[in-house]
Amino acid sequence: MDEIVRQWNRLSITEEEGEVIGISESLVMKGRKEVQSGLLVKLLIHKPFNKNAFKETMKDLWQPSHRLSITEVGRNIFLFAFEDVVDRDTVLDREPSNLNKCL
């Protein structure tokens, strides 16, 4: 425990790290809206797959009434950003999708 306290006491913030970055309220609101109307999707697959085909298949399967953008944010993890939260809620109300051997 003493070692942890000693290391903690040696920590310091550089001038650059201590700089405060301002974010406009409109940017915060935009980010909040995107988070509230988005879904993170994790694919449980170990084989290579066609990511573009996956994205198009999901758009065709879910048929959102408004714009839907899909961004890969990690290995087999995708962010689905719905323009309208109603489209997201419609998807959540459905059964889970099984695309076994489809991509």
N, C-alpha and C positions, 0 to 999 in steps of 0.2 A: 504494500500500500504506500509506503514511504517513497518508493521509486516512482509510482504514478504521480504523486503529489509533486515530487521534484521535477519530473518532466513537464507537468502542467504549468509549473511556475516559470519554466524556460520558454514557454510558447509566447509568441508575440505576433502582432499583425503588422504587415508592411504598410507603407503609405498607400500603395495601390490597392491592397486588400481592404483598407479602411475607408476607401472612397465610397460615398453614397451615390447610388444610381437612381435617378428619378424615372418613374414610369407614369405615363399619362393615364388619367382615369378612363379615357376611351379605350386605350389598349387593354387595361385591366378588364373592362366590361366585355370587350371582344373575346378575350381569353376565357373569361367565365362562361360566356355563352357557348363557346366551342367545347369546353369541358362538359357542360350540362347536356349538350346534344350529341355527345360522342360515345363510341364504344371501343374498348380495347378487345381485340380478338386474338387468341392464341391458338395456332394450329398444332395439333398433336400429331405430328408427322415427322418421320426420320428420313424419308426418301426425298430426293430433289423433286420439285414441282414447278410448274409454270405459273409464276406469280401474276403475270398479266391475265392469264386465263382464269385464275382464282378471283381476281378483282372483278372481271367482267361477269363471271358466273354469279358472284354474290349480288352484283347490281341487278342482273336479270332475275335472280331468285327473289330478292327483296322488293324490287320494283318501287323505289321511293318516288313520291310525287314531286319532290324537290331535289336539288343538287346533293350528291353524295361524293365526297372525296375520300380516297383510301391511301394511306401513307404507311410504308413499312417503317416501324420504329425500333425493331429489334429482330433477332433471329426468330422467324415464324410468328412475329407479333405485329399486328396491324392496327392502326388507328382509323376507325371509320368515323368521319366527321359529317354528320347529317346537317343540312341547312335548316331543317325543321325538326324540332324535338318530337313532333307527332309521328314522323317516319321512324325515328328511333324507338319510340314506345311500341309501335306496331310490330317491329322486329322482335322486341323483347317479349311481346305477348305470344309469339309463335313458339313452336317446338324447336329444340336445338337442331342444327343442320348436320347431316352426315354426308359428306361428299366422297365417300369411299370409292376409290378407283375412278373418279371422275376427272381428275386433273393430271 
